[in-house]
Structure formats: C-alpha cells, structure tokens
Amino acid sequence: MIFSTRHKHLTNKEAQSHVGNRRTHLANERTFLAWIRTAISIMGFGFVVEKFSLFLLLDKRIGKGPRLSALEVSNLLGVVFIVLGVTVGFLAMVRFVKVEKEIETNTFRPPIVLDVMCGLIFVLLSILICYYVINWHGILLLVH
C-alpha cells in the first residue's frame, strides 16, 4: 500500500515490476544503514581520542605527562575523526538518495568514488595515528 501511494505515476505493470525489485531497494537501505553505523563508529572513535587528551592534560598537571603538543595533536585527531564521521554520514545520505533514484530509473552504476575516498582517508588517518602513538610512547619512555 505504501509503495503504491509513493509511486502514483507508475502504471500497474510498472508498479509490479518495481515491487519485484524490492530486494534491490532493501539492499540499498541496508548499505545506507551500514554507512551510518560506520559514521557513528568514526565519530565515537574521535570522541574517545579527543577525551584521551583530558587524561594527558591531567598527567601534565601532575608533572608526569608529555609535552603540550601531544595534547594538541590528540585534540586535533579527535576533532578530525568527528568531522570525518559527520561527513561520512552526510555522504551516505546523498549516496542513498542517488542510488534509490537510479534503481527507480534502471540506470544504476556502482559508485566507486566514495568507497575509494573513504579508503584513502582511512589509510592516511591510520598512518597518522600510528605515528602519533609511536611518538607518544617514545615521549613516555623519555619521561620515565
């Protein structure tokens, strides 16, 4: 019933054909939800990284912690991950709407730009985090 009210412009034959494609629509929705879960995970990780700087700050006040630059890097990484999560969520919404329209018009082509972009950003941020952790542990070894 909802499908037919949403697609009033379709003839009965076209509507039956589109109902047959409901698996495709549901797969698109599952993909969208997976992207949203990914975005929430990235934002959560950013929040954890940013809040980790609070512990670095507390250590610094006690006199045992690393330099202030480590705090700044932790804050910056946290904010970058939060912004990245918001961006991924927005792009997921745009992709969902675009793919939904392409499915309806039978012009769907698998998009690769968003996937490659997210993969490259993930690799870059992973390298930065590894560098930061290695550098931070080096600082800890010098302090103790």
C-alpha positions in Angstrom: 0.0 0.0 0.0 2.7 2.5 0.9 4.7 1.6 -2.2 1.7 2.3 -4.5 1.0 5.7 -2.8 4.7 6.7 -3.2 4.7 5.8 -6.9 1.4 7.1 -8.1 2.9 7.9 -11.5 3.6 4.3 -12.4 1.2 2.1 -14.4 0.1 -1.2 -12.9 2.6 -3.1 -15.0 5.5 -0.8 -14.0 4.4 -1.0 -10.3 4.5 -4.8 -10.4 8.0 -4.6 -11.9 9.2 -2.2 -9.3 7.7 -4.3 -6.5 9.8 -7.2 -7.9 12.9 -5.0 -7.3 12.1 -4.6 -3.6 15.2 -6.7 -2.7 17.3 -4.2 -4.5 15.7 -1.3 -2.6 16.2 -3.2 0.7 19.8 -3.9 -0.1 20.3 -0.2 -0.8 18.7 0.6 2.6 21.0 -2.0 4.3 24.0 -0.4 2.7 22.9 3.0 3.8 22.5 1.8 7.4 25.9 0.2 7.3 27.4 3.6 6.2 25.5 5.3 9.1 26.9 2.7 11.6 30.4 3.4 10.2 29.9 7.1 10.6 28.7 6.7 14.2 31.8 4.5 14.9 34.1 7.0 13.4 32.6 9.8 15.5 32.7 7.7 18.6 36.4 6.9 18.0 37.0 10.6 17.5 35.3 11.4 20.8 37.5 8.8 22.6 40.6 10.2 21.0 39.7 13.8 22.0 38.7 12.8 25.5 42.0 10.9 25.8 43.7 14.3 25.7 42.0 15.1 29.0 44.0 12.3 30.6 47.1 13.6 29.0 46.3 17.0 30.5 45.8 15.6 33.9 49.1 13.8 33.7 50.8 17.0 32.7 49.3 18.8 35.7 50.7 16.1 37.9 54.1 16.6 36.2 54.4 13.2 34.6 52.9 13.8 31.3 54.1 14.5 27.8 54.5 17.9 26.2 51.6 20.2 25.4 52.0 19.4 21.7 50.7 15.8 22.4 47.6 17.3 23.8 47.1 19.5 20.8 47.6 16.5 18.4 45.1 14.4 20.4 42.5 17.2 20.3 43.1 17.7 16.6 42.9 14.0 15.8 39.7 13.7 17.8 38.0 16.6 16.0 39.2 15.3 12.6 37.6 11.9 13.3 34.3 13.5 14.5 34.2 15.7 11.4 35.0 12.7 9.2 32.2 10.8 10.8 29.7 13.6 10.2 30.9 13.8 6.6 30.6 10.1 6.0 27.0 10.2 7.4 26.1 13.1 5.1 27.7 11.4 2.0 25.9 8.1 2.9 22.6 10.0 2.8 23.4 11.6 -0.5 24.5 8.2 -1.9 21.4 6.5 -0.7 19.1 9.1 -2.4 21.1 8.9 -5.6 21.2 5.1 -5.8 17.4 5.0 -4.9 16.7 7.2 -7.9 19.0 5.2 -10.2 17.3 2.0 -9.1 13.9 3.5 -9.9 15.0 4.6 -13.4 17.0 1.5 -14.0 20.3 3.5 -14.6 22.2 2.2 -11.6 26.0 2.1 -11.9 28.0 1.0 -8.9 29.7 4.2 -7.4 33.3 3.8 -6.6 34.4 7.4 -5.7 33.0 7.4 -2.1 34.5 3.9 -1.4 37.9 4.9 -2.7 37.9 8.2 -0.9 36.9 6.7 2.4 39.6 4.0 2.0 42.3 6.6 1.3 41.2 8.8 4.2 41.2 5.7 6.5 44.8 4.8 5.4 46.0 8.3 5.9 44.5 8.7 9.3 45.7 5.2 10.3 49.3 6.3 9.4 48.9 9.5 11.4 47.6 7.6 14.4 50.4 5.1 14.2 53.0 7.9 14.0 51.3 9.7 16.9 51.2 6.5 19.1 54.8 5.6 18.3 55.9 9.2 19.0 53.8 9.3 22.2 55.3 6.1 23.5 58.8 7.4 22.7 57.9 10.5 24.9 56.7 8.3 27.7 59.9 6.3 27.6 62.0 9.5 28.0 59.8 10.8 30.8 60.1 7.7 33.0 
